[in-house]
Amino acid sequence: MKDIPKDYEILLYRSQDGDVKIDVLAQSDTLWLTQKRMGELFAVQVPR
């Protein structure tokens, strides 16, 4: 398995028309998201 980058950011924001926008790290055709960020993206609670 390839090493996961140690520093990355995901930016979520909502446009004026209500669409959710997301910026993620894309590396070798792979998108990296934490469970917390996935929950935010899909507007769901992530169990702890």
N, C-alpha and C positions, 0 to 999 in steps of 0.2 A: 504494500500500500504506500502511496506517495505521502510525503510529509504534508500536514496541513499547515498553511501559513500561520505564523503566530500573531501577526498584526493584520486585521482586516476590519472593514466597517460595512455596515448595511444602513442605508438611509431610506427611511419610509416617509413619504409625505403625501398629502391629499391635494389634488388640484381643485380649482374653483368649481369645476363641474362634478366633483365628488369622486373622481377616479383616484385609486391608490397607486402611487408610484413607488418603485423600489430600485435602489442601486445596490448591487452585490458584487462581490469578488468573483470573477469568472477565470478559472485557470484550467487549461487543458480540457475544455468542454464540460467542466464541472462547476456548479454553483455551490458555494459553501454558505450555509445558514445554520445558526444555532437553533435549538428547539424554541427558545424564547422568541427569536425573530420570526420563525415559521408561524408561531402562534399569533404574533402581531400581524403578519402578512395575511393570514386567513381569519383574523378576528375571533380566535378561540383561546380558551384557557389551557395552559400547559400544566399537567399535574407535576407536583414537586416530588 
